[in-house]
Amino acid sequence: TAVIEIMAKNDKIVDIDKEISKFENVCGVYDITGTTDTIIIAKFKERNELSTFVKGLAGIPNVEDTITHIVLNTAKENFRLT
């Protein structure tokens, strides 16, 4: 699992989100407050898949920068509301 922060140029967050949402590995795309514009949660079977994905993000128009975090251990993962 990877958590990827996206910084956008020119207030193009919605356009970037739409493009990122098309990728099969992407589980969630969230616009957030703070110094980062968007957070992506994505899952990959192999590290080279993650590498290719992150390099591809740079090719999306108006993506200024990315910061990638790799999850080492998952203590809990449950996105269902009760």
PyRosetta script that sets phi, psi and omega in degrees:
from pyrosetta import init, pose_from_sequence

init()
pose = pose_from_sequence("TAVIEIMAKNDKIVDIDKEISKFENVCGVYDITGTTDTIIIAKFKERNELSTFVKGLAGIPNVEDTITHIVLNTAKENFRLT")
pose.set_psi(1, 138.6)
pose.set_omega(1, 177.5)
pose.set_phi(2, -125.1)
pose.set_psi(2, 142.7)
pose.set_omega(2, 172.6)
pose.set_phi(3, -114.2)
pose.set_psi(3, 119.4)
pose.set_omega(3, -173.4)
pose.set_phi(4, -121.2)
pose.set_psi(4, 125.8)
pose.set_omega(4, 176.6)
pose.set_phi(5, -92.9)
pose.set_psi(5, 138.7)
pose.set_omega(5, 178.9)
pose.set_phi(6, -121.3)
pose.set_psi(6, 132.8)
pose.set_omega(6, 171.3)
pose.set_phi(7, -110.2)
pose.set_psi(7, 128.3)
pose.set_omega(7, -174.4)
pose.set_phi(8, -104.3)
pose.set_psi(8, 152.8)
pose.set_omega(8, 172.8)
pose.set_phi(9, -96.5)
pose.set_psi(9, 151.7)
pose.set_omega(9, 166.0)
pose.set_phi(10, 56.0)
pose.set_psi(10, 33.8)
pose.set_omega(10, 178.0)
pose.set_phi(11, 52.6)
pose.set_psi(11, 40.5)
pose.set_omega(11, -178.9)
pose.set_phi(12, -102.4)
pose.set_psi(12, 30.7)
pose.set_omega(12, -175.2)
pose.set_phi(13, -58.3)
pose.set_psi(13, -45.7)
pose.set_omega(13, -176.6)
pose.set_phi(14, -62.2)
pose.set_psi(14, -42.4)
pose.set_omega(14, 178.9)
pose.set_phi(15, -63.2)
pose.set_psi(15, -42.5)
pose.set_omega(15, 178.9)
pose.set_phi(16, -64.6)
pose.set_psi(16, -45.0)
pose.set_omega(16, 179.6)
pose.set_phi(17, -57.8)
pose.set_psi(17, -43.2)
pose.set_omega(17, 179.6)
pose.set_phi(18, -61.3)
pose.set_psi(18, -42.6)
pose.set_omega(18, -179.3)
pose.set_phi(19, -66.5)
pose.set_psi(19, -45.6)
pose.set_omega(19, -179.0)
pose.set_phi(20, -65.2)
pose.set_psi(20, -35.4)
pose.set_omega(20, -178.1)
pose.set_phi(21, -63.6)
pose.set_psi(21, -17.8)
pose.set_omega(21, -179.1)
pose.set_phi(22, -73.7)
pose.set_psi(22, -20.5)
pose.set_omega(22, -175.6)
pose.set_phi(23, -76.2)
pose.set_psi(23, 134.5)
pose.set_omega(23, -176.4)
pose.set_phi(24, -64.3)
pose.set_psi(24, -32.6)
pose.set_omega(24, -177.7)
pose.set_phi(25, -73.6)
pose.set_psi(25, -15.5)
pose.set_omega(25, -175.4)
pose.set_phi(26, -79.6)
pose.set_psi(26, 123.1)
pose.set_omega(26, 179.1)
pose.set_phi(27, -95.5)
pose.set_psi(27, -30.0)
pose.set_omega(27, -178.4)
pose.set_phi(28, -158.1)
pose.set_psi(28, 144.9)
pose.set_omega(28, 176.0)
pose.set_phi(29, -131.3)
pose.set_psi(29, 121.6)
pose.set_omega(29, -173.4)
pose.set_phi(30, -128.6)
pose.set_psi(30, 126.5)
pose.set_omega(30, 169.9)
pose.set_phi(31, -81.6)
pose.set_psi(31, 132.7)
pose.set_omega(31, -173.7)
pose.set_phi(32, -131.1)
pose.set_psi(32, 169.2)
pose.set_omega(32, 173.9)
pose.set_phi(33, -91.6)
pose.set_psi(33, 162.8)
pose.set_omega(33, 178.0)
pose.set_phi(34, 110.2)
pose.set_psi(34, -160.2)
pose.set_omega(34, -175.9)
pose.set_phi(35, -77.9)
pose.set_psi(35, -16.4)
pose.set_omega(35, 177.6)
pose.set_phi(36, -103.9)
pose.set_psi(36, 143.8)
pose.set_omega(36, -178.5)
pose.set_phi(37, -88.1)
pose.set_psi(37, -39.4)
pose.set_omega(37, -174.0)
pose.set_phi(38, -139.2)
pose.set_psi(38, 144.9)
pose.set_omega(38, 172.1)
pose.set_phi(39, -116.9)
pose.set_psi(39, 134.7)
pose.set_omega(39, 176.2)
pose.set_phi(40, -113.5)
pose.set_psi(40, 136.3)
pose.set_omega(40, 168.6)
pose.set_phi(41, -110.4)
pose.set_psi(41, 123.2)
pose.set_omega(41, -177.8)
pose.set_phi(42, -139.8)
pose.set_psi(42, 153.6)
pose.set_omega(42, -179.3)
pose.set_phi(43, -122.9)
pose.set_psi(43, 140.6)
pose.set_omega(43, -177.8)
pose.set_phi(44, -138.1)
pose.set_psi(44, 141.2)
pose.set_omega(44, 178.2)
pose.set_phi(45, -78.7)
pose.set_psi(45, -33.8)
pose.set_omega(45, -176.5)
pose.set_phi(46, -128.2)
pose.set_psi(46, 148.9)
pose.set_omega(46, -179.7)
pose.set_phi(47, -63.2)
pose.set_psi(47, -33.3)
pose.set_omega(47, 179.5)
pose.set_phi(48, -66.0)
pose.set_psi(48, -29.3)
pose.set_omega(48, 175.1)
pose.set_phi(49, -65.0)
pose.set_psi(49, -42.3)
pose.set_omega(49, 177.0)
pose.set_phi(50, -62.2)
pose.set_psi(50, -45.3)
pose.set_omega(50, -179.7)
pose.set_phi(51, -58.8)
pose.set_psi(51, -46.3)
pose.set_omega(51, 178.7)
pose.set_phi(52, -62.3)
pose.set_psi(52, -42.0)
pose.set_omega(52, -179.9)
pose.set_phi(53, -62.0)
pose.set_psi(53, -49.2)
pose.set_omega(53, -177.7)
pose.set_phi(54, -63.3)
pose.set_psi(54, -41.4)
pose.set_omega(54, 177.5)
pose.set_phi(55, -63.4)
pose.set_psi(55, -35.2)
pose.set_omega(55, 178.1)
pose.set_phi(56, -67.6)
pose.set_psi(56, -29.5)
pose.set_omega(56, 178.6)
pose.set_phi(57, -60.5)
pose.set_psi(57, -34.0)
pose.set_omega(57, -179.9)
pose.set_phi(58, -64.7)
pose.set_psi(58, -22.8)
pose.set_omega(58, 179.5)
pose.set_phi(59, -84.7)
pose.set_psi(59, -7.1)
pose.set_omega(59, 178.6)
pose.set_phi(60, -78.8)
pose.set_psi(60, 127.8)
pose.set_omega(60, -178.9)
pose.set_phi(61, -54.5)
pose.set_psi(61, 137.7)
pose.set_omega(61, 175.4)
pose.set_phi(62, 74.4)
pose.set_psi(62, 9.2)
pose.set_omega(62, 170.4)
pose.set_phi(63, -82.1)
pose.set_psi(63, 115.7)
pose.set_omega(63, -177.3)
pose.set_phi(64, -85.4)
pose.set_psi(64, -41.8)
pose.set_omega(64, -176.8)
pose.set_phi(65, -160.4)
pose.set_psi(65, 158.6)
pose.set_omega(65, 175.5)
pose.set_phi(66, -135.1)
pose.set_psi(66, 151.8)
pose.set_omega(66, 171.5)
pose.set_phi(67, -131.7)
pose.set_psi(67, 124.8)
pose.set_omega(67, -175.8)
pose.set_phi(68, -110.4)
pose.set_psi(68, 132.2)
pose.set_omega(68, 175.9)
pose.set_phi(69, -118.2)
pose.set_psi(69, 133.4)
pose.set_omega(69, 176.3)
pose.set_phi(70, -102.9)
pose.set_psi(70, 127.8)
pose.set_omega(70, 179.1)
pose.set_phi(71, -73.9)
pose.set_psi(71, 124.7)
pose.set_omega(71, 179.4)
pose.set_phi(72, -90.8)
pose.set_psi(72, -34.0)
pose.set_omega(72, -178.3)
pose.set_phi(73, -149.5)
pose.set_psi(73, 136.9)
pose.set_omega(73, 177.6)
pose.set_phi(74, -107.2)
pose.set_psi(74, 110.1)
pose.set_omega(74, 178.6)
pose.set_phi(75, -78.8)
pose.set_psi(75, -33.8)
pose.set_omega(75, 178.1)
pose.set_phi(76, -159.6)
pose.set_psi(76, 141.0)
pose.set_omega(76, 175.4)
pose.set_phi(77, -146.0)
pose.set_psi(77, 107.8)
pose.set_omega(77, -179.6)
pose.set_phi(78, -154.3)
pose.set_psi(78, 110.2)
pose.set_omega(78, -177.7)
pose.set_phi(79, -99.4)
pose.set_psi(79, 5.2)
pose.set_omega(79, 179.8)
pose.set_phi(80, -79.0)
pose.set_psi(80, 140.0)
pose.set_omega(80, 172.8)
pose.set_phi(81, -90.8)
pose.set_psi(81, 140.5)
pose.set_omega(81, 179.7)
pose.set_phi(82, -110.4)
pose.dump_pdb("model.pdb")
